[in-house]
Amino acid sequence: MHHAPSQQSQVKSQQLHIKKLILIITILGQASIALYLPALPEISRGLVIDEFQTKLTVTCFIIGFGISPLFFGPISDRIGRKPILFTALLLALVGFVGNIFSTTFEVFTLCRILEGLGCGGLLTSGRAIVRDVFSGKELASASSYLSMGFALGFGLSPVIGGLLTKTFHWTSVFIFLALFDLFIMGLCFFYLPETKTATPGKPQDNLLKITLKDYLHAISNHQFMLNVLGGFFAYCIVISYNVMTPFLVQGYFHFSPDEYGYLAVLIGVPYYLAASMNRQIVLKHSIYFSCMLGGFLILVAGTVMLGANLSGYQNIYVLIVPFMVATFGQALIFSNTIASALQLFPATSGGRMSALYSSLQMIFVSLISTYFACLPDNNTIYLATVVGCMGGCCLICIILCERVRRAHASKTATA
């Protein structure tokens, strides 16, 4: 009787440790993209490649990021989260080390794909671990740590990357990432428990067959797919910034690498605030309200940015201030669509569902990021149009998803 409070406090303490580790793991995943953004012009000159090829290195990372969850997720459901987590960290480490010594475009992009494969596995494991440990509104709350890690990686990484690039050489960015990777390995080895509950499975169970069956079931679920699309359109806000602003800000607005990095803090702060506030918004109102608010803010930000551009205003404030609003909205949608999608399925398939969610989203993102790389970066009008369109698409997906959810709930109640 007297041990119950102590046991409960131990559980809460362990859950808090898991949240913090997931936050750090997510930071590495985002830092793998954002840390080297200020160095893109330097990398372009160092590898003697054009701007389009340089931007494609972001796409190559996303391709690897999108593919890896398809096999990492199902395997983690079978053998556990920690082995997959360490495999993903090792893959990313090989990529980081390879980039340090890259001298050609081909080797550089191959290493970026390896990093994407590893970081995709990290994100899949992180989401699955959150699904293992939390449920209900607490799942949405815990998922906010994913968004907070995303925000910290997005906001701080370019600052560090800009300073490293200006002070040393663009390869110092990947040295930093390799050391950060090793640091996380140590933390996870000592502090992360195995969260996957052992399930008695039949020896003849075919992992491929079970996985394909689960994937087909999820893809045919309208709520799941609408959450995937809502999260995808929201994530495009970040990808458009990553792909379209390094040359725009450093070339058109004549910012140095470290100055470009400092701008990311202004983008990251509202993202972090939104991720921190999401729990209160969801508990006070609903996940639907939080997502609608996010979509509305993105749409307004894109409209304001486009209106200012058409009125002849071309300065850094017209770019940064609306983007601060858009990233606040994006953070609300990002964590809630993940939680809503994964909650549709049992925790025993959390790895597979997390994998499918990540892969579908990132495969879509890899396609659209290639399109973003083709857009001119000599003014903000294209970026403004992208933000506005993504906000409108987010709202459509969120509204449709809520209608499907209510129809399903009504049907279940009358059955």
N, C-alpha and C positions, 0 to 999 in steps of 0.2 A: 504493500500500500504506500509506504513512505518513499519507495523508489520510483513511483510513477512520474512525479514532477521532474526528478533528476533525469529520467530516461527521455521525457519530453523535451527537456532543455538540450539534451545531447543531440536529439534528432534535429531540433531547430538550428543548433550550432553547425551540425554537419551540412544542413541545407544551405546555410549562409556561406560556408566554405565552398560548396559546389557552385553557388551563384557567382562568387568572386572568381573562381577558376574559369568558369564559362565566360565571364567578362574578359579575362585576360586572353583566353584562347581566341575569342572573337576579335580582340584588338589586333592580334597577329594576322588573322585572315584579312582584315581591312587594311592593315599597314602594308601588307604585301602588294597592294595596289597603290595606296595613297602615298607611301613613303618615297617612291621614286618619281612621282609626278613632277616635282620641281626640277628634276634632273633630265626630263625628256629632251629639252633642247640640247643639253650637253651630250646626252647619249646619241642623239641624231648626228652631232658633229663627230663624236668619238668613233662611232661605227660607220660613219660616212653613208648614212641612209637618209631618205627624205622624210618629210613630216608625216605623210600617210603611213609609211612603213613603221615609223616610230609609234604612232597611235595604235597600229595593229598589234604591237606587243601587249597592249592592255587587253585587246580582244583575245589574243592567244592564251593569256592567263585565264580569262573568263571561260574559254572553251574547256580547258582542263578542269576548271572549277565546276563546270556544269556536268561533265561526264563522270567524274569520280564518284559522286554519291550513288549512282546507279548500282555500283558493285560494293562500295564501302558500307552502305546502309544495310542491305540484306545480310552481309557477312557479320556485321556488328550485332544484328538480332540473333545470330546463331552462336557466335563465340564470345560476345561481350564488347563493351565500349572501349575499354582501355587498350587492348591490342590494336584496334583500328586507329585509335587516337595516336599511339606511338608510331605506327606505320605511316600515318599522314604527316606527322611531324618530321619523320626521317626523309620522306619524299621531298617535302618543302626544303629541308636543309640541303639536300643534294642540289636542288635548283638554285638556291641562294649562293652556294659555293661555286657552282658552274657559272653564274652570272658575274662573279668577281673576276673570273679569268676569261670571259667571253671577248672575242675580238672580231666576230662576224655576226651578221644579222641572223643567220641560220642557227648558230649555237645559242645566241641570246634568246631567240624565240622558243627553242626547244626547252631551255631551262625555265622560261616563263610558263610553259605548259606543265612542266613537272611541279612547279610551285603551285599552279592552279589545281593540279590533281591533289596535292597534299592539303592545300587550304580548303578545298571542297570537302575532303574527308574530315577536316577539323570542324567545319560548320555542321556537317551531318551528325557527327558524334556529339557536338555541343547541344544541338536541338534534341537529339534522341535522349541524352542524359536529362535534360530539362523535362522531357515528356515522361521519363521513367520515374522521376521524383515528385513532380507536381501535377495537379489536375484542377479543373474548374477555373474560377477566377484567379486562383493562385498561379495557374499555368500562364495566364496572360501577364500576371505580375512578374513571374520569373523570366518570362520571355523578354521583358523590358530590359533585363541585364544583357541580353543579346544586342538590343538596340543601343544601350549605353556603351557597350564595348565597341560597337560599330561607330558610335559618335566619337568616342575617344580616339579610335584609330583614324577616323576620317579627319578629326580636327587637329590632333597633335602630330600625326605622322608627317604631313607636308612641312610643318615647321622644322621638325628634326631633319627631314630629308633636304630641305632648302639650306639649312645651316651646314650640314655635312657636305653638300655639293659645293657650296661657296668656299668652305674652309679647306676641304681636302680634294676629293675627286668623286665622280659619280659612283665608282665602285665601292666607296665607303658606305653607301646606302645598303648594299647587299651584305657587307660585313656586319653592319648593325643588325639586320634581319636574321642573319645566321646565329649571332650571339643571343638574340631574343628567343629564337627557336630553341636553342639549347637550355636557356633559362626555364622556359615553359616545360620542357621535358623533365627537368628536375622537380619542379613544383608538382606536376601530375604524378610523378613516380612516388612522391612521399605523401601527398595530401588528397589525391583523388581516389575515392573508393570505386569499386566496380558497381555500377547502378543497375545493370541488367539482371533482373531476377531470373534465375534458372527455371526454364520451363521444360517439363518432361516431354520430349519429342520422340516420335517413333524413329528407329534407326533407318527405316526405309523412306522417311520423309525426304522428298526431293526439294532442295533449296531453290533451284531454278524454277521449278513448277509452282511452288508456293509464292515465290516472288512475282512471277508473271501474273498469277491469279490476283494477288493483292494490287498490283499495278493497274490491271485492267479494271478491277473493282473501283479503285480510286479515280481513275480517269473518267469513268462513267458516272461519277458522283458530281452533280452540278455544283453543289456547295464547295466542294474541294477545288474544282477547276476555276470557279469564280474567285476564290481566295488566292489561288496561284496567280491569276491574271491581275487582280487588284494589287498584290504585292509586287508583281513584275512592273506594272506601270509606275508604281511609287518608287521602286528601285532605280528606274530609268532616270530619275532626277539626279541621283548620285553619279550614275554612269555618264550622263551627259556632262556633268561638271568635270569628272575625271578625264574624259576624252577630249572635250571641246575647249576647256579653259587654259591648259598649260601654255599653248602657243598663243592663244588669244590675249591672255593677261601679260605674258612675258614679251610677246611680239608687238601686238597692237597698242597695249597700254604701257609698254616699256618697263615692266617690273623685273627686278632681279630674282633669282631662284629663292633666296631667303625671304624676300618681300612677298612673293607668291605663296610661300609656305605660311606666312603669318596670316594671310587672308583666310586660310582654311580654318583657323581658330574661330573666326567670326561665323563660319558656316557650321562648325562643330558644336558651338555653344548652344544654339537653339535646338539642335538635334539631341544633345544630352539632356536639356531641360524637358523636352517633350517625352523622352524615354523615362525620365524620372517622374514626370507628372502622370504618365499613362495609367499607373495603378490607381491613383485617386480618381481620375476621370472615369475609368471603367467601373470602379466600385460605386461611384456616385451616380453615374448614368448607365452606360452600357458599352459593350465593345462596338456596337453599330454606331452609336453617337460619336465615339472617339474616331472611328474610321471616316465618318462623314465630315467631321470637323477637319481632319487631315486632308481629305480630298478637296474640300472647299478652299482651304488655305493655299494649296498648290495651284489651283485654278486662278485664284486671285493674284498670286505672285506672278504667274506667267502673263496674265492680262496686263498687270501694271508694268512689267518689264517691256512687253511688246508696245504698249501705249507710249511709254517714255521714248522708246527707240523711234517709233514713227513720228513723234513730235520733235525729233532732232537731238535728243539728249543721248550722248555717247560718252559715258564716263564710268569709272569703276563702281560708283555708288549705285548706278542703275542696274549693275550686274549683281553686286553683293547683297544689298538690302532685300530685294525680292527673293534671292536664293536663301537668305536666312529664314524667311517666312516659309518657303517651299520645303526646306529641310525639316523644319518643325513639324509640318504636316506629314511629310514622308515618314518620320520616325513613329508617329502615331499609327499609321497604316501598317508599317513594316512588322512591328511586334504583334499586332492584333490579328493580322491575316495568318501569320504562322500559327499562333495559338488556336485560332478558329479552325484552321485546316487539320491540324494534328489531332484535335479533340474529337473529330468525327470518327476516329478509329481507336481500337484498344491499344493500351500501352505496349502490349506484346509485339505489335507490328510498328512500334514507334520509329525504329531505325529505317525500315523500308519506306514508310510514309514520309519521313523527314527527307530521305534520299530522293524520292520522287519529286517532292515539292521543290527541293533545291535544284535538281537537275532540269526540270521543266522551266523553272524561272530563269536559270542561268543560260540555258540553251537559247531561250527567247532573247535574253540580254545580249548574248554573244552576236546574234544576228543583227540586232538593232544598233549595237555599238560599232559594227562595221559601217553601217549607214551614217552614224554620227561622225565617224572618222572622215567620211567623204564631204561633209558639209564645210563650207568656207568658215574660217575663223578670223575674218577681218572686221567683224562687227558683232553685236549681240542679238541681232534680229532672229537669227536661226535658233539660237539657244532659247530665246524667249518663246518662240513658237513651239519648240519641243516641250518646254515646261508647261505651257498652257494646255497643250493637247494631252499630255500625260495626266494632268489634273482632272480634265474632263472624263478621260477614260477610267480613271480611278473611281470617280463618283458613279459612273454607270455600272461598273462591276460590283461596287459595294451595295448599291440599291437593288440590283438584280439578286445578289446573294441573300440579302435580307428577305426578299420576297419568297425565294425558294425555301429559306429556313422556316418562315412562318407557315407556308403552305404545307411543309413536311410536318411541322409541329401540330397543325390543325388536323391533318390526316391521321397522325398517330393518336391524338386525343379522342377522335371519333371512332377509331377502330375497335 
